[in-house]
Amino acid sequence: MFYLFFKKIETWSGGENNYRGGKGILPVNQSNNKNPLFKAFLDSAKEAGHKINSDMNGEDQEGFGMYDVTIHKGERASASKYYLKPAKSRENLKVFAESFVEKIIFDGKKAIGIQVKIKNETKTIYANKEIILSGGSINSPQLLMLSGVGPSNHLKEKGIEVIHDSKGVGKNLQDHLETYIQQECKTPDTLYSYVNKFNMVKVGIQWFLNKSGPCSTSFLEAGGFCKSSPDKKYPNIQFHFFPAFVIDHGLVDPDRHGYQLHASLNQPKSRGEITLKSSNPYDYPKIQFNYLEDGYDLKETIKCVRVARKILCQNSMKPFAGKEIGPGDNANSDEEIEEYVRSKAETAYHPSCTLKMGIDDMAVVDEKLKIHGLQNIRVADASVMPEITSGNLNAPTLMIGERAADFILN
């Protein structure tokens, strides 16, 4: 039944079918980016033995193609723009800017309100019915622990009164770890030209005037899903192709034309955790991802790199392909690739699963997103996922929001 909520999210440019929505809230469009590197990449994937898939969000995920984008008429089709903005005039909605929730207030096991600082004034707001916690996979468990809900030993250690002992709060943290296979480009078809300040201002003005040009698209629009080995039942690798180098999360400009293929393991086995630094709500929590802690993740990530390299060395990429920058031509053994992964891999920004749904001892919420053992409080964000999804988190997180809205209305 949950697939109906995925359909409810979107108006897909390919038209409604059994898997895609045609009358939803967000415009979701098939990318038509004409950069020649994308075509060369997809042709190379086909040469390497992978199938081409025109809709990886449809009946079958496996294959390579152009991704769907939440971009409409040159602008990001964000949840803020399409969900929140149309609702801002409703009498039953009040949005507080410059605000910070410090604590959830409980009467026994019943959530009754929040303590919030609004423009430097601390206020208490009481709930008539329920509190919906949507702080995300980092802040939701942090706020619960600050409010006395979490592993009792950890809360006592921080001097916090225990309202409800819940072992799983902040545990089970998962993320997608990306390794970049980077290659110099022999043609000027990359985004390196826009590092030049004059060109940067030029395309910025173009976008502000008519929402067109390079700034009207994301360029993370080609990729695919495949298996690291034939014995896998489902695709366990996701790829994103990007026509530029990303250095230190984009904080450092590239110094040449290049492109890269992001390779990430869909279902990592490593688990991290969110814990409190102190009882002060303004102290950042401690975030420990434990990437590659499980040996399986490292072994499969090395396979990801080898699959990526095989794609990038096909004939269709040869007119563009220069020297491999990362891992580099000298890194061929498992040990050499491992060193590259450990030193260069970066987060895909998909933190999830820290208040997981389920019925075991570590589960925090039930099938209707209510916190086990508490009353009048639900969680609606990516933290409730028991396991990270085999793909990006935007759509499934929106689906959780739609599902939560349905539970609340009922």
C-alpha positions in Angstrom: 0.0 0.0 0.0 2.9 2.4 0.7 3.6 2.7 -3.0 0.4 4.7 -3.3 2.0 7.4 -1.1 5.0 7.5 -3.4 2.6 8.1 -6.3 0.8 10.8 -4.3 4.1 12.7 -4.0 4.7 13.3 -7.7 3.5 14.5 -11.0 6.0 12.7 -13.2 6.9 14.1 -16.6 6.7 10.6 -18.1 3.0 10.2 -17.2 1.1 8.2 -14.6 1.5 4.4 -14.6 1.4 1.5 -12.1 4.6 2.8 -10.5 4.6 6.6 -11.1 2.2 9.4 -10.0 0.6 11.8 -12.4 -1.4 14.1 -10.1 0.9 14.6 -7.1 2.3 17.6 -5.3 5.9 17.7 -6.5 6.8 18.0 -10.2 9.4 15.3 -11.0 11.0 15.5 -14.4 13.1 13.2 -16.5 16.5 14.8 -17.0 17.2 16.0 -20.6 20.6 17.4 -19.9 22.5 17.4 -23.3 26.0 17.4 -22.0 27.9 15.0 -24.3 29.7 13.4 -21.3 26.4 12.0 -20.2 25.8 10.2 -23.5 29.3 8.9 -23.6 29.0 7.6 -20.0 25.8 5.8 -20.7 27.1 4.3 -23.9 30.2 3.1 -21.9 28.0 1.5 -19.3 26.2 -0.4 -22.0 29.6 -1.5 -23.5 30.6 -2.7 -20.1 27.6 -5.1 -20.1 25.0 -3.1 -18.2 21.5 -2.5 -19.4 20.1 0.9 -20.1 17.0 1.7 -18.0 14.6 4.6 -19.0 13.0 4.6 -15.5 15.0 3.4 -12.5 12.1 4.4 -10.2 9.7 2.2 -12.1 9.2 -1.6 -12.3 12.9 -2.4 -12.3 15.7 -0.5 -10.6 18.7 -2.2 -12.2 20.4 -0.4 -15.1 21.9 2.9 -16.1 20.2 6.1 -17.5 19.3 9.7 -16.8 17.9 10.2 -13.3 14.7 11.9 -12.4 15.1 15.4 -11.0 13.0 17.5 -8.6 13.7 20.5 -10.8 10.9 22.4 -12.5 11.3 25.4 -14.8 14.9 25.8 -13.7 14.2 25.8 -10.0 14.5 23.2 -7.3 11.1 21.7 -6.6 11.6 21.6 -2.8 9.3 20.4 -0.1 9.4 24.0 1.3 8.1 25.4 -2.0 5.5 22.8 -2.8 4.3 21.7 0.7 5.0 24.5 3.2 4.5 27.6 1.1 0.9 26.8 -0.1 -0.1 26.0 3.5 1.4 29.1 5.2 -1.9 31.0 5.0 -3.9 28.3 6.9 -5.3 29.4 10.2 -4.1 26.2 11.8 -0.4 26.7 10.9 2.0 29.0 12.6 5.7 29.1 11.5 8.2 30.4 13.9 11.5 31.7 12.5 14.6 32.2 14.5 13.4 29.5 16.9 15.1 26.5 18.6 13.3 23.7 20.4 15.3 23.0 23.6 13.2 20.2 25.1 10.0 18.1 24.9 7.9 18.3 28.0 6.4 15.2 29.5 3.8 14.5 32.1 4.8 11.0 33.1 4.9 9.1 29.8 2.7 11.6 28.0 4.2 14.3 25.8 2.4 17.6 26.5 4.4 20.4 25.0 7.8 21.8 24.0 10.2 24.3 25.5 11.3 26.6 22.7 13.4 29.7 22.4 11.9 32.2 19.9 14.0 35.3 19.1 15.9 34.9 22.4 12.7 34.4 24.5 12.1 31.0 26.0 8.5 29.9 25.8 6.4 26.8 26.5 4.0 25.7 23.9 1.5 23.0 24.9 0.0 20.4 22.6 -3.8 19.8 22.4 -3.3 16.4 20.8 0.1 15.2 19.6 3.7 16.3 19.1 5.2 15.4 15.7 9.0 15.2 15.8 10.6 15.9 12.4 14.1 17.0 13.3 15.9 14.5 11.0 18.2 11.6 11.8 20.6 13.7 13.8 18.4 16.2 15.7 15.4 14.0 16.4 17.4 11.5 18.6 19.3 14.4 20.1 16.1 16.2 21.2 14.6 13.0 22.6 17.7 12.3 24.7 17.8 15.9 25.9 14.2 15.4 27.0 14.9 12.2 28.9 14.0 9.6 26.3 16.9 7.3 25.4 19.5 4.8 26.8 19.1 5.3 30.6 22.8 4.9 31.4 23.8 7.5 28.8 21.2 10.0 30.0 22.2 9.6 33.7 25.9 10.1 32.7 24.9 13.5 31.2 22.8 14.4 34.3 19.4 14.1 32.5 16.3 12.8 34.3 15.2 9.6 32.6 11.6 9.8 31.4 11.7 6.6 29.3 14.5 4.1 28.9 14.7 3.4 25.1 17.9 1.6 24.1 17.6 2.3 20.4 17.5 6.1 20.5 20.5 7.3 18.5 21.7 3.8 17.6 21.6 2.1 14.2 22.9 5.2 12.3 23.4 4.4 8.6 24.7 6.4 5.6 25.9 5.9 2.1 29.6 6.3 1.7 30.7 7.5 -1.8 34.1 6.8 -3.4 35.0 9.1 -6.4 36.7 7.6 -9.4 38.2 10.8 -11.0 39.5 11.2 -14.5 40.9 14.2 -16.4 38.8 15.3 -19.4 40.5 16.1 -22.7 37.6 18.3 -23.9 36.1 21.4 -22.3 32.7 19.7 -21.7 33.0 19.9 -17.9 31.9 22.5 -15.3 35.5 23.7 -14.9 34.8 26.7 -17.1 32.5 28.0 -14.4 35.3 28.2 -11.8 36.2 31.4 -13.7 34.6 34.2 -11.8 33.5 36.0 -15.0 31.7 32.9 -16.3 30.3 32.2 -12.9 28.7 35.7 -12.7 27.5 35.4 -16.3 25.6 32.1 -15.8 24.3 33.4 -12.4 22.8 36.4 -14.1 21.3 34.1 -16.8 19.6 32.1 -14.2 18.3 35.1 -12.3 16.8 36.6 -15.4 15.1 33.6 -17.0 15.9 30.5 -14.9 17.9 28.9 -17.7 21.5 27.9 -18.4 23.9 25.8 -16.3 22.5 27.0 -13.0 19.0 25.6 -13.9 20.2 22.0 -13.5 22.0 19.9 -11.0 24.4 17.9 -13.3 24.2 14.9 -11.0 21.8 13.5 -13.5 23.3 10.3 -15.0 24.0 7.1 -13.1 22.6 3.7 -12.4 22.2 0.7 -10.2 24.0 -2.6 -10.6 25.3 -5.7 -8.8 28.8 -6.0 -7.6 28.7 -9.7 -8.5 26.2 -12.1 -10.2 25.3 -13.8 -6.9 23.5 -10.6 -5.6 19.7 -10.8 -5.7 19.3 -7.1 -6.1 21.5 -4.2 -7.3 23.8 -3.3 -4.4 25.7 -0.4 -5.9 24.6 3.0 -7.0 26.5 5.3 -9.3 26.3 9.1 -10.0 28.2 10.6 -12.9 29.3 14.2 -12.5 31.1 16.3 -15.2 33.5 18.0 -12.8 35.9 17.2 -9.9 34.4 17.5 -6.4 37.3 18.2 -3.9 36.7 18.2 -0.2 32.9 18.3 -0.5 33.1 21.0 -3.0 35.0 23.4 -0.7 38.0 23.5 -3.0 37.8 24.5 -6.7 39.2 22.0 -9.2 42.3 23.1 -11.2 41.5 21.4 -14.5 38.8 19.8 -16.7 37.7 16.5 -15.3 34.7 14.2 -14.4 34.0 11.6 -11.8 31.9 8.6 -11.1 30.5 8.4 -7.5 30.3 4.7 -6.4 28.4 3.8 -3.2 27.3 0.6 -1.5 23.5 0.6 -1.2 23.1 -1.6 1.9 26.2 -1.1 4.2 26.4 -3.3 7.3 28.3 -0.8 9.5 26.3 1.0 12.1 27.1 4.2 14.0 25.4 6.2 16.7 24.3 9.7 17.9 25.1 10.5 21.5 25.0 13.7 23.6 28.0 15.8 24.3 26.3 17.3 27.3 22.8 18.2 28.6 23.1 21.6 26.9 20.7 21.6 23.9 23.0 24.1 22.2 26.0 21.7 22.2 26.3 19.7 19.0 25.7 16.0 19.5 28.5 13.5 18.9 28.0 11.8 15.5 29.9 8.6 15.0 29.2 6.9 11.6 31.7 4.0 11.9 32.1 3.8 8.2 33.7 0.6 6.9 33.7 -0.9 10.5 32.2 -4.1 9.0 34.6 -5.8 6.7 31.8 -6.5 4.2 31.5 -2.8 3.4 35.1 -2.4 2.6 35.2 -5.6 0.4 32.1 -4.5 -1.5 33.3 -0.9 -1.9 36.6 -2.1 -3.5 34.3 -4.0 -5.9 32.4 -0.8 -6.6 35.6 0.9 -7.6 36.5 -1.9 -10.0 33.0 -1.9 -11.6 33.3 1.9 -12.0 36.7 1.7 -13.6 35.5 -0.9 -16.1 32.8 1.5 -17.2 35.1 4.5 -17.6 37.6 2.6 -19.7 35.2 1.7 -22.5 35.6 3.0 -26.1 32.7 5.5 -25.8 34.7 7.4 -23.1 38.0 7.4 -24.9 37.5 10.7 -26.8 37.2 12.4 -23.4 39.3 10.2 -21.1 42.6 11.6 -19.8 44.7 10.4 -16.9 43.0 8.8 -13.9 43.5 11.1 -10.9 41.8 9.0 -8.3 42.6 6.3 -7.2 45.3 6.8 -9.9 46.9 4.5 -12.4 49.3 3.0 -9.8 46.5 1.9 -7.4 45.4 -1.6 -8.6 45.7 -4.0 -5.8 42.9 -4.4 -3.2 45.3 -2.9 -0.6 46.0 0.2 -2.7 42.3 0.7 -3.5 41.5 0.3 0.2 44.0 3.0 1.1 42.3 5.3 -1.4 38.8 4.5 -0.1 39.8 5.1 3.5 41.5 8.4 2.8 39.1 9.9 0.2 35.6 8.4 0.5 32.9 11.0 1.5 29.4 11.0 2.9 26.5 11.0 0.4 24.6 13.0 3.1 22.1 10.2 3.7 22.0 9.9 7.6 19.1 7.7 8.6 17.7 4.9 10.9 18.5 6.4 14.3 14.9 5.9 15.7 14.1 2.8 13.8 10.7 1.3 13.3 10.1 -2.3 14.6 9.3 -4.6 17.4 12.7 -5.7 18.8 14.5 -4.3 21.8 16.2 -1.6 19.8 13.1 -0.4 17.9 12.0 3.1 18.9 8.7 3.6 16.9 5.9 1.4 15.9 4.2 0.9 12.5 2.2 4.1 12.9 5.3 6.1 13.9 4.4 6.4 17.6 7.2 6.0 20.1 7.0 2.8 22.0 6.1 3.3 25.6 5.1 7.0 25.2 1.9 8.8 24.5 1.0 11.7 22.2 4.3 11.7 20.2 5.3 10.5 16.8 8.4 10.8 14.6 8.2 11.6 10.9 11.6 11.7 9.2 14.3 9.5 7.9 15.3 8.4 11.4 12.4 5.9 11.5 13.8 3.7 8.6 14.9 0.3 10.0 17.5 0.1 7.2 18.8 2.7 4.7 17.0 2.7 1.4 18.8 1.4 -1.8 18.9 4.9 -3.3 18.6 8.5 -2.4 16.6 9.5 0.6 14.5 12.5 -0.7 11.6 10.5 -2.1 11.3 7.9 0.8 11.5 10.7 3.4 8.6 12.6 1.6 6.7 9.3 1.6 7.2 9.0 5.4 5.7 12.5 5.7 2.7 11.7 3.6 2.2 8.4 5.5 2.4 10.3 8.8 -0.1 12.8 7.7 -2.5 10.0 6.9 -2.0 8.4 10.3 -2.6 11.8 12.0 -5.7 12.5 10.0 -7.1 9.1 10.9 
